[in-house]
Amino acid sequence: MKLCRYGKPGYEKPGMIDGEGKLRDLSKVVDSIGPNELSPRGLKMLSKIKPDSLPLVNGNPRFGVPYVGIGKFIAIGLNYSDHAREAGMAIPSEPIVFMKATTCINGPSDDIVQPRNSTKLDWELELGVVIGSQAKYVSEAAALSHVAGYCIVNDVSERAFQMATTQWDKGKGFDTAGPIGPWLVTTDEIADPQNLDMALDLNGKRMQTGNTRTMIFGVAKIVSHVSQYMTLLPGDVIATGTPPGVGLGIKPTPLFLKPGDQLRLTIQGLGEQRQRIVAHE
C-alpha cells in the first residue's frame, strides 16, 4: 500500500495511492494515518481495502507528511562509504546515531526555509524507515518485522551549524529541515530495502546517484542497533544515511543551497519530493 495525507497544512486528509498512481480519499475509512493505522493490526485492516473502491481525488492537492504521530526522528550519519570519504571522515565501525527535532518535519514538497545566519545549507537524500510495532532489544533477524514501511527523507543540513561542535543536532533540526513523503509505502511493496535506486537533482542537474545496497549498515542492522539504546515506538522514523554527492563534498569548492534553488528527490518505488529554497523572513 501507498498511504499518504493530502490537503492544506493542518487540514490534511488520509489518502491511498491506487495501482495507476492516482490519489484516493481514505477519510471515510479512517480519520487519519497514525501509529494505530501503522500497527500490524491497522495495516492488516487497511490492506483489505481495494483502492478502486475509494473516491478519486480531483486536481493536484498538496501532499503533507504521510502520517502523524512521529515521536522520534532518528538519523544515521555517514552510512555510505563514498559519502564518508567525500566528507573527509572515517568510515564508522558502528552506526552513528543522532536526532532531528520533530519541529523540523516538513511536507515533501513544501518550501525549505534557509535559517537565519545560514551560510552552508546542504541536501541529503535518504531512505526513511517507519516503525510499526514497538522494538526494544530486537535482534537483527527480527528487526524488519517491526517496520511498517518506507519513505523518502531529505536530511537537510546546515554544515556551519553542524560542524560548530562535536554534536550535529543544531545543524540538522532547524525548521523545515526534515521533508518526509510523499507516501509511506508498506513493506509488502518493498521486497528488498537494500536494492533501491536513489537520485537527487539540483536545478535540473543530477547531484546524487546511489542505491541502498551500498549502505555500510543495512536497515535490519540499523533498527536492531538503535533498539539497543532506545525503545522504538510506532510512528518513529529513522533516516538511514545519504549516498555521495552532497554539496559539502564537491571539490575543489563546495556548493551550498541558496534561495531560488530547486530540489527533486526520488527513491525507487517511493515517489518523489520537490522543494524550493526560500529565504528566512
N, C-alpha and C positions, 0 to 999 in steps of 0.2 A: 504493500500500500504506500501511497504517497499522501501524507497528511499535511495540512497547511492551515494558516489563518489569513484571512484577506479582509481588506477594508481600510478605512481611515484609522490613524493611530488612536488607540484607546477604544475603538469600536469594532475591532476585528471579529469576524465570524469564522467558525470552523469550516474547513473545506477538505475535499479529497480530489486528487487528480485522476482522471479516468485513463483508460488504455490508449486514447488518442491524444493525451496531453491536455485535455480540456478540464476546466475547473468546475467542480460540482459543489453545491451547497449542502453542508452536513449539519446545519443548525437545527433541523427538525429531529435529529437523532441524538446529538449531544450539545450541551451549552457551550463547551469549549474543548480544547485539546490540552490536557494537562497530565500530571502524574498518574491519576486514576486511569485515564484513557491509554497511557503508555505502559501500564502494568500488563503482565501476561494475560490476565483476565480481560482487561479493557481492549487489548489488541485482538484477542480472540473474538470478542463481540463485534468489533468494527470489521473484522475480516469477513464476516458473514454478509456484509452489505455489498450489493452489486452497485458499483459506481454509476452505471447507466440508469439505475432506478432513482437517483438523486437529481434534483433540479439543476439544470445547467445555469451557470452564472454568466451573464452577458457582459460584454465590454472587456476591458483590461484593468481590473482593480489592482490596487497596491497589495503586494504580499507583505504581511508582517512576519515577525519571528514565528516559526511554525507551531510552537506550543508555549504554554505558560507554566510557571512554577519551577523556574530554574533556580535551585537553591545554591548550587556551586558551579562556577565557571572555571574549570581547571585547564591548565595548558602544559604542554610538554615542550621543552626547549631543545634545540639542536638535535632533532631526531632524524635528520637526513645527513649522511656523512659529507656530501658535497656542500650542503649549507653550512655545516660546522667549519669546513675548510675555508669557504668564502668569507666567513665571519672572523677568520683568524683565531678560532678557538678549538681546543682539543675535542676529539670525539669522546663523548661521555661513556663511562663504564656502567652507568645505570641511568634510568630516565631522570631528567631534570624537571622537577615539578614546580610550577608557580601558579598563582591565581590571577584571574582577571576579575575586576569588580563587576558585580551584576548590574550596576548602573551604567556600564559601558555597552550593554546589549542593545543592538540596533536591528532594524529591518534589513533584509537582504539587498534592497535597492534604495534605501534611504540615504540622504547625504551624509558624508563623513565630514565632521566639523574639525578643522585644524585647531588644536587647542592654543590658548594664549601662550605666547613666548615659545612656540614650537619652531624649530629650525631643521629637524631631521625626521620628517614624517615618512613612514615606510609601510609597505604592504607585506602580507604573509598569507598565502593561500594554504588552507589546512582542511583535513578531514575531521569533522566533528563526530564524536561518538556519544550517543544519548543513552543514559542508563534507564532501564525499565523496571528492574527489581533490585531491592537492597543488596549491596555487595560489601561484605566485611570479611577480610582474610580469605578471599576466594583464591582457588588455585588457577593457574594459567589454563588448565584443561577445561575448567568450568566457567571461565570468565565471560565468554561470548554469550552464554545463556542468560546473563544479566543485562544484555544490551537490547534496547528496544529498536534502535535504528541509527541511521547516519544522516549527516547533513554537511553542507559547506559552511566553513567558518573563515572569515577574514580576521586574522590576529593582527589588527592594525597596531603599529608600534611607533612610538616617538623615541628615536635612538638616543638623543641627547638626554632625555629624562631617564631612559632605561639604563644608560651606562654611567650615570652620575654616581651611583653607589653599586654595591655588590647585589642589591636586591632589585629585581626588574620591575616590580609591580607598578610603580608610578608611571613607567613608560608604556604600560600595557592596559591600564584601566581607566583612561580618561573617557569622557562621554563620547559615544558613537564609535568606540574602538573595537566593538565586537559584533559586526554583522553576522547573523545566523539565518540560514534558509537558502532557497525559498521554501523547500519542503523538508519534512522528515520522512526518509524512505526506510521502511521497516526491513528487518534483517532477511525476511523471506525473499526479498527482491535483490539483495546483495549477496550473491553466493560466496564471494571471497573479498573481504575488505582489503586484502593485501594485493589486489590486482586492479586498481582503479586509476585510469589516466587523469591527469590534473593539468590545468593551464590557466595562466593569468596574463591578460593584456593590459597595457597602459597606453591610453590614447591610440588604440588600434595596433600597437606593436607588442609582439609576444615577448614577455619578460621571464615568466616561469613556465617550464615544461617538466613534468615529472610523473611518477607512478608510485602508488603506495607500497609497491613491492620493495622499494629501496629504503624503506624505514629501517632505522637501526633497531628499534624496538617496535614490534607489531602491536596491533590493537589488543590482542589477548594478554600479552605481556604487560602492556600499559595499565589495563583495567585491573589485573591482578596486583601489580605493583602498587598502584595508588590505593587499592583497598587494604593494603597492609598498614597504611598510615592514617586513613580517614574512612569513615563509612560512606559509601556512595549510595545516594538515595534516588528514587525515580525522579527523572527530570534533570538531574545533574548532567552537565555536558563536559566532555574532555576534547580539547583541540590538540591534535596529535603531532604537531610539528609541520614545518614547511620545507618543500624542496628548494634547490638553489634557484637564484635569480632575483633575490630581493635587492632593493635599491642600495642598501649598505654594502653589498658585495660587489658592486660594479667597479671595475678598475679601468684607469687609474683614479677616476673621480667618481665617488658615489653619487647616486641620483635619488633625490627625495621628492615627495609629493608636494604640489602647490595648488592653491585654489584654481579651479577650472579643469584640473586633470580628471580623466575618466578611467575607471577600472572595470574590467569584465573578468569574472572568475567562473571556471567550470570544473566540475568533477564528474566523471563518467557515471551516469545514472542518477545523479543528484541535482540536476538542473543547473542554473546559472545565477550569479549575482551581478548587478551593475551598480556602480556607485560614482557619485560626483564629489570632488573635494571642494568644500566651501570654507571661507574664512570665518573665524570666530568674530561675532559681532560685539 
